[in-house]
Amino acid sequence: MKMLATVCFATSLMSTIMAPHALAQGSGSGPVRVLTPQAPGSASDLVSRGIAEALSKALGQAVIVENRPGASGLIAGQACAQAAPDGHTFCLLDASNAALGPALFKTMPFQPKDDLVPVVLVGFFPAGLFVNKSVAAKSINALLETGKTNPGKLNFATFGAATSSSIYAAWLKNVRGSDFTNVSYKSALEALRAVVTGEADIGYTNVGAAAANSKPEDLRLLAVNNPSRLPEFPDVPTFAEANINAAATWFGLFAPKGTKPDLTERINAEVIKGLINNPDMRKRFLDTSGVVPTAPAAGSPASFATFFDSELVVYDKLVKEAKIEKLDR
């Protein structure tokens, strides 16, 4: 009996030691992959590398980031959906890939709700509605009133039909009756620069990007698209407070459908522990990329699944209310 107890104890101890490594090993071999739909240097890329580093330390094996840009982020999502659900493949998608895509495109190479499993909501990427300082409006309500009383007077810098900038310009016109002239630019940075220089009057972009590419005297932030007000701008209302459909930008980690719940729960816990709640890692990867883990971020896989379902409804409503016709990919 004593020998049996010793063997059982040793077996239990060995299982405990090996568990982190064995967790990410299903059928096949090779490193764990985190697919990202954006190019190196992007916020998505940086957050993915933070996830990879946290998981590599926790699992005791290589975790690599694969950049799969293109097709509005659908290439990475499709590759993730088609991968084996063996714990070797995950993908970091944002709201535009996972929630806006199904509402905006006629066809999708995969269906995020049906083909992927939510693992962890990492955080939000706060965007804002800005105006050039020369614009008289000092508040979001004043800006919307200008759009009603002087339709077409102010220019709204957008950066593509399949982007939130264009959708919000259309939404403000069709829902709030505020008509601005849509001026399209090739990229978010070009659109931002147009507002900074005064070539355009209004812009919608990430708050961190706006701060990094302008001076305080260049822009005025009127509203933020985030679940809560930002500490840096406590007097600026959220979209929800301004009665604007708050379809926020967020980053979430997904796995292929069929991935076992115990595996997604463990990966969820390791990302929260090793990245989101780790002060050094959070500073290096989340703060640097402008991603804010506001609630309901850093919750369970089940809470992310509930949030994701609600976001599909929010984005579908946004597109329909904006009267945006479904696009070909």
Wavefront OBJ file of the C-alpha trace (Angstrom):
o trace
v 0.000 0.000 0.000
v 2.816 2.345 0.870
v 4.483 1.687 -2.487
v 1.118 2.124 -4.266
v 0.554 5.435 -2.526
v 4.048 6.543 -3.500
v 3.427 5.619 -7.145
v 0.052 7.406 -7.157
v 1.611 10.515 -5.613
v 4.433 10.496 -8.161
v 1.969 10.034 -11.024
v -0.193 12.885 -9.740
v 2.847 15.125 -9.320
v 4.079 14.316 -12.830
v 0.631 15.090 -14.279
v 0.622 18.444 -12.517
v 4.070 19.298 -13.818
v 3.263 18.237 -17.369
v -0.247 19.721 -17.545
v 0.702 23.191 -18.836
v 2.795 21.705 -21.632
v 0.367 18.938 -22.536
v -2.647 21.240 -22.614
v -1.782 22.767 -25.981
v -0.886 19.429 -27.516
v -3.617 17.637 -29.373
v -3.229 15.618 -32.510
v -0.177 16.415 -34.567
v 2.834 18.398 -33.511
v 4.416 21.789 -33.958
v 4.191 25.159 -32.269
v 1.010 26.890 -31.198
v -0.010 29.615 -33.670
v -1.762 32.919 -33.062
v -3.081 34.269 -36.365
v -3.570 38.014 -36.723
v -5.338 39.796 -39.599
v -3.051 42.823 -39.590
v 0.522 43.532 -40.660
v 3.533 43.652 -38.303
v 3.583 46.796 -36.189
v -0.203 47.122 -35.985
v -2.155 47.080 -32.722
v -3.467 43.600 -33.571
v 0.079 42.370 -34.175
v 1.371 43.796 -30.908
v -1.470 42.324 -28.851
v -0.977 38.963 -30.586
v 2.694 38.999 -29.628
v 1.749 39.704 -26.032
v -0.600 36.718 -26.078
v 2.101 34.549 -27.659
v 4.667 35.512 -25.026
v 2.245 34.907 -22.154
v 1.200 31.510 -23.497
v 4.735 30.435 -24.307
v 5.775 31.033 -20.706
v 2.719 29.263 -19.339
v 2.710 26.269 -21.688
v 6.455 25.768 -21.893
v 6.478 25.557 -25.686
v 6.837 27.759 -28.734
v 3.944 30.052 -29.588
v 4.353 32.012 -32.820
v 2.443 34.873 -34.404
v 1.431 34.550 -38.048
v 0.408 37.749 -39.823
v -2.352 37.073 -42.366
v -3.435 40.535 -43.595
v -5.880 41.173 -46.418
v -9.550 40.871 -47.388
v -10.749 43.063 -44.502
v -9.180 40.654 -42.025
v -11.083 37.642 -43.323
v -8.002 35.656 -44.411
v -6.807 35.124 -40.842
v -10.279 34.288 -39.619
v -10.856 31.770 -42.387
v -7.514 30.057 -41.726
v -8.395 29.834 -38.044
v -11.877 28.462 -38.751
v -10.459 25.776 -41.047
v -7.690 24.693 -38.663
v -7.912 21.538 -36.582
v -9.417 22.165 -33.121
v -6.416 20.619 -31.400
v -5.080 23.562 -29.421
v -2.438 24.512 -31.972
v -4.292 27.407 -33.622
v -5.894 30.554 -32.258
v -6.680 33.894 -33.884
v -6.937 37.431 -32.602
v -9.802 39.128 -34.416
v -11.278 42.558 -33.913
v -14.867 43.746 -34.096
v -14.591 44.683 -37.771
v -13.543 41.133 -38.752
v -15.780 39.177 -36.417
v -18.911 41.328 -35.938
v -19.038 43.924 -38.725
v -18.122 41.504 -41.526
v -21.241 39.315 -41.231
v -23.441 42.434 -41.233
v -21.657 44.157 -44.115
v -20.676 41.519 -46.681
v -22.984 39.498 -48.921
v -20.858 36.406 -48.470
v -18.213 35.347 -45.962
v -15.606 32.573 -46.358
v -16.473 31.579 -42.786
v -19.078 32.498 -40.195
v -17.464 33.684 -36.948
v -20.420 32.642 -34.781
v -20.671 29.164 -36.294
v -17.041 28.349 -37.082
v -15.134 29.843 -34.141
v -15.173 29.557 -30.356
v -14.681 32.695 -28.197
v -11.741 32.286 -25.818
v -11.096 35.680 -24.197
v -12.084 39.282 -24.813
v -8.739 41.065 -24.509
v -9.862 44.678 -24.559
v -11.259 47.674 -26.401
v -9.591 49.982 -28.915
v -11.276 53.318 -28.114
v -12.197 55.422 -31.130
v -13.544 58.926 -31.138
v -15.360 61.543 -33.145
v -12.980 64.460 -33.650
v -13.225 67.880 -35.255
v -10.577 70.320 -36.329
v -10.227 73.090 -33.738
v -11.460 75.620 -36.312
v -14.924 74.015 -36.216
v -17.224 76.069 -34.006
v -18.942 73.087 -32.372
v -17.663 72.507 -28.838
v -19.852 69.486 -28.109
v -21.258 66.461 -29.923
v -24.776 67.904 -29.747
v -23.620 71.176 -31.264
v -21.898 69.296 -34.093
v -24.995 67.233 -34.844
v -27.125 70.375 -34.812
v -24.792 71.977 -37.366
v -25.256 68.949 -39.587
v -29.019 69.409 -39.385
v -29.237 73.161 -39.910
v -26.396 73.392 -42.461
v -26.423 70.056 -44.335
v -23.230 69.361 -46.262
v -21.376 72.351 -44.817
v -18.816 70.284 -42.923
v -16.625 67.563 -44.457
v -16.374 64.127 -42.838
v -13.044 62.389 -43.607
v -13.591 58.647 -44.107
v -11.295 55.849 -45.282
v -13.232 53.181 -47.145
v -16.764 51.877 -47.595
v -16.158 48.879 -45.320
v -14.934 50.960 -42.385
v -16.646 52.339 -39.301
v -15.828 55.882 -40.430
v -18.063 55.633 -43.503
v -20.745 53.710 -41.663
v -20.957 56.285 -38.890
v -21.079 59.162 -41.392
v -24.066 57.440 -43.011
v -25.625 56.560 -39.639
v -25.479 60.174 -38.414
v -27.231 61.292 -41.603
v -29.927 58.616 -41.707
v -30.659 58.278 -37.995
v -29.805 61.644 -36.442
v -30.470 63.762 -39.532
v -26.991 65.310 -39.454
v -25.691 65.565 -43.016
v -21.952 65.925 -43.580
v -20.092 65.708 -46.887
v -18.268 62.398 -47.078
v -14.687 62.818 -48.311
v -12.924 59.473 -48.759
v -9.187 58.953 -48.173
v -6.958 55.951 -48.836
v -6.190 55.176 -45.203
v -7.123 56.035 -41.636
v -3.875 57.974 -41.267
v -4.552 60.082 -44.373
v -8.066 60.833 -43.146
v -6.707 61.819 -39.721
v -4.088 64.096 -41.257
v -6.797 65.805 -43.298
v -8.670 66.691 -40.114
v -5.463 67.789 -38.377
v -4.573 70.187 -41.210
v -8.125 71.467 -41.610
v -8.556 69.989 -45.076
v -11.502 68.106 -43.542
v -13.619 69.078 -40.556
v -14.631 65.803 -38.920
v -12.955 62.450 -38.430
v -13.525 59.129 -36.716
v -10.446 57.204 -35.627
v -8.627 55.560 -32.734
v -8.029 57.975 -29.872
v -4.427 56.856 -29.357
v -3.594 57.236 -33.046
v -5.092 60.727 -33.047
v -3.005 61.739 -30.032
v 0.181 60.325 -31.581
v -0.317 62.148 -34.889
v -1.496 65.567 -33.760
v -0.913 68.350 -31.274
v -3.447 69.287 -28.570
v -4.270 72.494 -30.429
v -5.133 70.624 -33.644
v -8.161 68.544 -32.687
v -11.167 68.546 -30.379
v -12.529 65.211 -29.170
v -16.335 65.321 -28.936
v -17.319 61.725 -28.117
v -15.635 58.362 -27.513
v -16.807 54.971 -28.734
v -15.965 52.941 -25.630
v -18.008 51.266 -22.890
v -16.949 53.974 -20.430
v -15.393 57.435 -20.470
v -11.632 57.557 -20.829
v -9.606 58.687 -17.799
v -7.601 61.012 -20.055
v -10.816 62.735 -21.207
v -13.232 62.557 -18.269
v -15.471 65.311 -19.643
v -15.938 63.707 -23.068
v -19.140 61.618 -23.291
v -19.353 58.130 -24.683
v -21.305 57.357 -27.844
v -23.989 55.721 -25.712
v -24.314 58.872 -23.617
v -24.663 60.886 -26.822
v -27.372 58.514 -28.124
v -25.142 57.229 -30.914
v -25.160 53.506 -31.694
v -22.111 52.338 -29.731
v -20.567 49.654 -31.932
v -17.149 49.718 -30.307
v -13.875 48.282 -31.587
v -12.501 45.386 -29.539
v -9.966 42.557 -29.781
v -10.818 38.972 -28.911
v -9.016 35.648 -29.074
v -10.871 32.829 -30.854
v -10.239 29.137 -31.511
v -11.594 26.775 -34.184
v -15.017 25.286 -33.501
v -14.677 21.995 -31.673
v -11.825 23.099 -29.424
v -12.434 21.510 -26.023
v -13.873 23.772 -23.281
v -11.185 22.808 -20.760
v -8.547 23.988 -23.229
v -10.242 27.317 -23.999
v -10.756 27.909 -20.275
v -7.075 27.276 -19.562
v -5.933 29.530 -22.415
v -8.367 32.178 -21.183
v -6.886 32.003 -17.690
v -3.296 32.173 -18.940
v -3.943 35.208 -21.173
v -5.653 37.038 -18.318
v -2.952 36.111 -15.834
v 0.080 36.479 -18.087
v -0.946 39.504 -20.157
v -3.978 41.467 -18.995
v -3.329 41.300 -15.241
v 0.478 41.326 -15.511
v 1.534 44.991 -15.081
v 4.757 44.688 -17.112
v 3.184 42.711 -19.961
v 0.124 44.931 -20.008
v 2.299 48.019 -20.309
v 4.479 46.523 -23.051
v 1.717 45.128 -25.230
v -1.696 46.597 -24.357
v -0.870 50.133 -23.246
v 1.593 50.543 -26.109
v -0.994 49.426 -28.663
v -3.794 51.536 -27.181
v -5.922 48.557 -26.117
v -7.880 49.061 -22.887
v -9.148 45.985 -20.965
v -12.366 47.674 -19.842
v -15.121 45.353 -18.598
v -16.416 42.991 -19.897
v -12.845 42.273 -21.082
v -10.828 39.692 -19.124
v -13.907 37.601 -18.408
v -14.586 33.928 -18.995
v -15.054 32.271 -22.391
v -18.784 32.107 -21.624
v -18.977 35.839 -20.909
v -17.086 36.594 -24.133
v -19.512 34.364 -26.056
v -22.463 36.269 -24.598
v -20.824 39.598 -25.411
v -19.988 38.449 -28.941
v -23.586 37.406 -29.619
v -24.777 40.845 -28.511
v -22.167 42.566 -30.689
v -23.398 40.722 -33.781
v -26.813 42.272 -33.118
v -25.327 45.733 -32.461
v -23.310 45.775 -35.688
v -26.170 44.389 -37.753
v -28.422 47.160 -36.431
v -25.747 49.796 -37.114
v -25.375 48.774 -40.761
v -29.114 48.529 -41.338
v -29.868 51.874 -39.708
v -27.079 53.490 -41.739
v -28.798 52.076 -44.857
v -25.581 50.531 -46.073
v -26.169 47.983 -48.819
v -24.326 44.700 -48.396
v -20.980 44.701 -50.172
v -19.180 42.201 -52.354
v -15.865 41.152 -50.876
l 1 2 3 4 5 6 7 8 9 10 11 12 13 14 15 16 17 18 19 20 21 22 23 24 25 26 27 28 29 30 31 32 33 34 35 36 37 38 39 40 41 42 43 44 45 46 47 48 49 50 51 52 53 54 55 56 57 58 59 60 61 62 63 64 65 66 67 68 69 70 71 72 73 74 75 76 77 78 79 80 81 82 83 84 85 86 87 88 89 90 91 92 93 94 95 96 97 98 99 100 101 102 103 104 105 106 107 108 109 110 111 112 113 114 115 116 117 118 119 120 121 122 123 124 125 126 127 128 129 130 131 132 133 134 135 136 137 138 139 140 141 142 143 144 145 146 147 148 149 150 151 152 153 154 155 156 157 158 159 160 161 162 163 164 165 166 167 168 169 170 171 172 173 174 175 176 177 178 179 180 181 182 183 184 185 186 187 188 189 190 191 192 193 194 195 196 197 198 199 200 201 202 203 204 205 206 207 208 209 210 211 212 213 214 215 216 217 218 219 220 221 222 223 224 225 226 227 228 229 230 231 232 233 234 235 236 237 238 239 240 241 242 243 244 245 246 247 248 249 250 251 252 253 254 255 256 257 258 259 260 261 262 263 264 265 266 267 268 269 270 271 272 273 274 275 276 277 278 279 280 281 282 283 284 285 286 287 288 289 290 291 292 293 294 295 296 297 298 299 300 301 302 303 304 305 306 307 308 309 310 311 312 313 314 315 316 317 318 319 320 321 322 323 324 325 326 327 328 329
